[in-house]
Amino acid sequence: MVVVVTGASQGIGQAIAEAFAKRDEAKVALVARTKSKLEAVATNCRAHGGDAMVLPTDVTDEDAVAEMADMVQAEWGTPNVLMNNAGLFTYAPLDELTLDGFREQLDVNLTGTFAVTEAFLPDMRSRGEGHLFYMGSVASVQAYPGNAGYCAAKHGVRGLARVVREETKDEGLRVTTVLPGATYTPTWDGVDLPKERFMPPEDVAQSVVDAYHLSDRTVLEELILRPQEGDV
């Protein structure tokens, strides 16, 4: 099977890529901006029994996304799984958030997700099989102070995923939006809280792999995960 993971260089994206490699011996296309980090993840995927393709790509660059998709299709064909995980989080209260800062979060989290979807969806629809995952957040369903850009973008991701679901549910495709709370990733570097207060990214990855392995008669449309003690 072929899996494309954006934002695959660290955190949840890395965990998802490695989980599919381990469980399914998947061919995993690793997409992010930093080649060196992707190479390290590729090594782990191969060690787990899968294969890996390193594709340094800025998901906000439409031409770069199209080139990346063409490379995947040429080498491995149409993906079975598309994991839209690339994201950006910047904390800023409204009186500190600039228009450029707001746009940047929309571009990476939402517009980039649309660009990647647009690049792969036609072939997935033509084949009539495949699973698209969208990495939302608890910020897709709840407001958090200091998170105007991130909340707006992640609300948009959830809305986009719902539209993709409605437009493709009669064509054999499945769509799942994953809505995790605080997960122990580099996003939280510098925060004075113990590791145990966060969810491990491997748990989020497990939920994605499990959702994919449901029968084709069932789709997990949305999945909210939070730390046992709630939001941080």
Backbone torsions as a table, in degrees:
resi	resn	phi	psi	omega
1	MET	NA	156.7	-177.0
2	VAL	-116.9	129.2	-178.6
3	VAL	-126.2	130.3	173.7
4	VAL	-108.6	126.5	179.2
5	VAL	-125.2	118.4	172.4
6	THR	-89.5	156.4	-175.2
7	GLY	62.6	38.0	-170.6
8	ALA	-89.5	2.4	-171.5
9	SER	-82.2	-13.2	-178.1
10	GLN	-166.8	174.6	171.3
11	GLY	58.5	-136.0	-176.4
12	ILE	-64.4	-40.9	-179.8
13	GLY	-60.6	-45.2	176.6
14	GLN	-59.6	-45.7	-178.3
15	ALA	-62.3	-39.2	179.6
16	ILE	-66.8	-45.3	179.2
17	ALA	-58.7	-47.0	-178.0
18	GLU	-69.3	-32.2	178.9
19	ALA	-67.0	-41.9	177.4
20	PHE	-67.8	-36.9	177.3
21	ALA	-62.9	-40.5	-176.9
22	LYS	-73.4	-44.7	-175.7
23	ARG	-80.2	-38.6	-171.5
24	ASP	-114.5	2.1	-173.5
25	GLU	49.3	44.2	-172.8
26	ALA	-74.1	154.7	166.3
27	LYS	-87.4	116.1	-171.6
28	VAL	-114.0	120.1	174.1
29	ALA	-88.0	116.2	-173.8
30	LEU	-99.6	118.4	-173.4
31	VAL	-121.0	125.1	173.5
32	ALA	-172.4	-178.2	-175.5
33	ARG	-87.7	-25.4	-171.5
34	THR	-102.5	108.5	-174.9
35	LYS	-62.0	-42.7	-176.2
36	SER	-61.0	-40.5	178.4
37	LYS	-68.1	-38.9	178.2
38	LEU	-64.0	-37.2	179.3
39	GLU	-61.5	-39.0	179.0
40	ALA	-65.5	-41.3	177.7
41	VAL	-66.1	-39.3	178.3
42	ALA	-59.6	-41.9	177.5
43	THR	-59.5	-42.2	178.7
44	ASN	-65.6	-41.7	179.8
45	CYS	-61.1	-43.3	179.5
46	ARG	-65.9	-37.3	178.4
47	ALA	-64.5	-27.1	178.8
48	HIS	-84.0	-2.5	177.8
49	GLY	105.1	-3.0	178.6
50	GLY	-94.7	-170.9	173.1
51	ASP	-122.7	163.2	-176.3
52	ALA	-147.3	143.8	174.4
53	MET	-122.7	126.8	-178.4
54	VAL	-95.2	121.7	-174.3
55	LEU	-131.7	81.9	177.5
56	PRO	-60.3	119.7	-173.4
57	THR	-150.0	137.5	170.2
58	ASP	-93.6	111.9	-173.8
59	VAL	-68.2	-11.3	176.6
60	THR	-85.2	-4.9	-179.7
61	ASP	-100.7	104.9	-174.3
62	GLU	-57.6	-42.1	-179.5
63	ASP	-66.3	-40.5	178.9
64	ALA	-65.2	-38.8	178.0
65	VAL	-64.6	-43.7	179.0
66	ALA	-62.1	-41.4	178.7
67	GLU	-64.6	-41.8	177.8
68	MET	-60.4	-46.4	-179.5
69	ALA	-63.1	-39.9	178.2
70	ASP	-62.1	-38.4	179.8
71	MET	-66.4	-40.6	178.0
72	VAL	-64.1	-47.3	-178.4
73	GLN	-62.4	-40.7	-177.6
74	ALA	-68.3	-36.2	-175.6
75	GLU	-86.0	-43.2	-170.9
76	TRP	-126.1	-11.0	-177.8
77	GLY	90.3	-167.8	-176.3
78	THR	-70.6	131.5	-178.1
79	PRO	-68.3	148.2	171.4
80	ASN	-81.5	-31.5	-178.7
81	VAL	-131.4	131.2	171.4
82	LEU	-118.4	112.6	-179.0
83	MET	-105.1	102.3	178.4
84	ASN	-83.2	95.5	-172.9
85	ASN	-120.8	-14.2	-177.1
86	ALA	-57.1	133.5	-177.8
87	GLY	-157.4	168.9	179.3
88	LEU	-144.1	132.7	176.3
89	PHE	-124.4	126.7	174.8
90	THR	-134.5	119.3	178.9
91	TYR	-77.0	130.2	176.5
92	ALA	-163.6	118.1	172.2
93	PRO	-59.9	161.5	-175.6
94	LEU	-57.1	-37.6	-177.6
95	ASP	-77.6	-2.0	175.6
96	GLU	-115.2	-16.1	-176.7
97	LEU	-76.0	122.8	178.3
98	THR	-89.7	162.9	176.9
99	LEU	-62.3	-40.1	177.8
100	ASP	-63.6	-39.3	177.9
101	GLY	-65.4	-39.2	177.2
102	PHE	-64.0	-47.1	-179.3
103	ARG	-62.2	-38.2	-178.8
104	GLU	-61.2	-41.5	179.9
105	GLN	-69.6	-36.9	174.9
106	LEU	-65.1	-41.7	-177.2
107	ASP	-61.8	-48.8	-175.4
108	VAL	-74.0	-49.1	-173.0
109	ASN	-76.5	-36.3	-172.2
110	LEU	-112.1	-56.5	-177.7
111	THR	-63.5	-40.4	176.7
112	GLY	-62.1	-38.3	177.4
113	THR	-63.9	-41.2	176.5
114	PHE	-63.3	-43.3	-178.5
115	ALA	-60.8	-42.7	179.6
116	VAL	-68.4	-41.7	176.6
117	THR	-58.6	-47.5	-178.3
118	GLU	-60.6	-32.6	-177.3
119	ALA	-72.1	-33.3	-175.1
120	PHE	-105.5	-24.5	-171.2
121	LEU	-60.1	-42.5	-177.8
122	PRO	-56.1	-43.6	-179.4
123	ASP	-71.8	-33.9	176.4
124	MET	-66.2	-38.4	177.3
125	ARG	-67.4	-40.6	-179.7
126	SER	-62.4	-37.9	179.5
127	ARG	-75.8	-27.0	178.6
128	GLY	76.6	27.1	-179.7
129	GLU	-159.7	142.4	177.2
130	GLY	149.1	162.0	-177.2
131	HIS	-130.7	120.3	177.1
132	LEU	-102.3	126.2	176.5
133	PHE	-111.0	141.1	177.6
134	TYR	-123.3	126.4	179.8
135	MET	-88.8	97.6	173.0
136	GLY	-87.7	-140.7	-177.1
137	SER	-171.3	163.5	168.8
138	VAL	-59.7	-21.1	174.6
139	ALA	-72.2	-4.4	172.0
140	SER	-79.7	-17.8	-174.1
141	VAL	-127.1	-3.4	-176.1
142	GLN	-145.7	147.5	178.7
143	ALA	-90.9	140.0	177.0
144	TYR	-128.9	127.6	178.8
145	PRO	-56.6	142.5	179.9
146	GLY	79.8	9.8	-174.2
147	ASN	-128.4	33.5	-175.2
148	ALA	-58.2	-47.8	-179.4
149	GLY	-65.6	-45.4	-178.0
150	TYR	-67.6	-45.6	179.4
151	CYS	-62.4	-43.6	179.3
152	ALA	-61.1	-44.2	-179.5
153	ALA	-65.6	-45.1	-176.6
154	LYS	-73.6	-30.5	169.1
155	HIS	-61.0	-40.1	179.0
156	GLY	-64.7	-39.4	178.0
157	VAL	-60.7	-43.4	178.7
158	ARG	-62.6	-41.7	178.6
159	GLY	-64.7	-42.8	177.7
160	LEU	-60.3	-46.6	-179.6
161	ALA	-60.3	-38.6	179.9
162	ARG	-65.1	-37.3	177.7
163	VAL	-67.5	-44.6	177.9
164	VAL	-58.8	-42.1	177.5
165	ARG	-58.7	-48.9	-176.7
166	GLU	-66.1	-35.5	-176.3
167	GLU	-82.1	-13.8	-175.2
168	THR	-121.3	-2.0	-173.1
169	LYS	-65.8	-21.0	177.1
170	ASP	-94.0	7.9	-176.3
171	GLU	-115.0	9.1	176.7
172	GLY	91.6	0.3	179.5
173	LEU	-93.3	150.5	174.7
174	ARG	-115.8	148.2	-178.1
175	VAL	-135.3	128.5	179.6
176	THR	-130.2	131.9	172.5
177	THR	-104.9	124.2	179.1
178	VAL	-99.4	129.6	-172.7
179	LEU	-124.3	77.2	-177.0
180	PRO	-85.3	149.6	168.7
181	GLY	-87.6	-154.3	-173.1
182	ALA	-60.3	118.9	-178.2
183	THR	-120.8	142.8	-174.3
184	TYR	-75.7	90.5	-179.4
185	THR	-135.0	171.8	178.7
186	PRO	-58.5	-18.0	176.3
187	THR	-55.0	-31.5	-174.7
188	TRP	-98.3	10.3	177.3
189	ASP	-55.4	134.3	178.6
190	GLY	91.6	-8.5	178.6
191	VAL	-81.3	132.4	-175.3
192	ASP	-86.4	68.7	177.3
193	LEU	-138.8	147.6	-179.7
194	PRO	-69.7	150.7	178.4
195	LYS	-53.8	-35.4	-176.2
196	GLU	-66.6	-13.8	-179.9
197	ARG	-79.6	-11.8	-176.4
198	PHE	-109.8	158.0	170.8
199	MET	-75.2	143.8	172.1
200	PRO	-75.7	141.0	179.2
201	PRO	-60.3	-25.3	178.6
202	GLU	-64.1	-29.1	177.2
203	ASP	-69.5	-40.6	176.4
204	VAL	-63.6	-43.4	178.7
205	ALA	-60.3	-42.0	179.8
206	GLN	-60.9	-38.6	-179.7
207	SER	-65.1	-36.0	178.6
208	VAL	-67.2	-48.2	-179.9
209	VAL	-62.0	-42.1	178.9
210	ASP	-63.9	-40.2	178.5
211	ALA	-62.3	-39.5	177.9
212	TYR	-63.7	-35.4	-174.1
213	HIS	-86.3	5.8	168.5
214	LEU	-64.1	160.4	178.0
215	SER	-64.5	160.1	-178.9
216	ASP	-73.1	2.7	174.4
217	ARG	-90.2	-5.2	-173.3
218	THR	-134.2	138.9	173.2
219	VAL	-130.2	132.5	172.8
220	LEU	-87.3	101.3	-171.7
221	GLU	-70.4	-43.8	-179.0
222	GLU	-142.6	143.7	-176.5
223	LEU	-138.8	115.0	177.1
224	ILE	-99.4	129.0	175.5
225	LEU	-125.5	135.7	177.4
226	ARG	-136.0	155.2	171.0
227	PRO	-57.1	149.4	-177.5
228	GLN	-52.2	-38.1	-178.4
229	GLU	-89.0	7.3	177.5
230	GLY	92.1	-171.3	-178.0
231	ASP	-61.6	149.3	176.7
232	VAL	-92.4	NA	NA
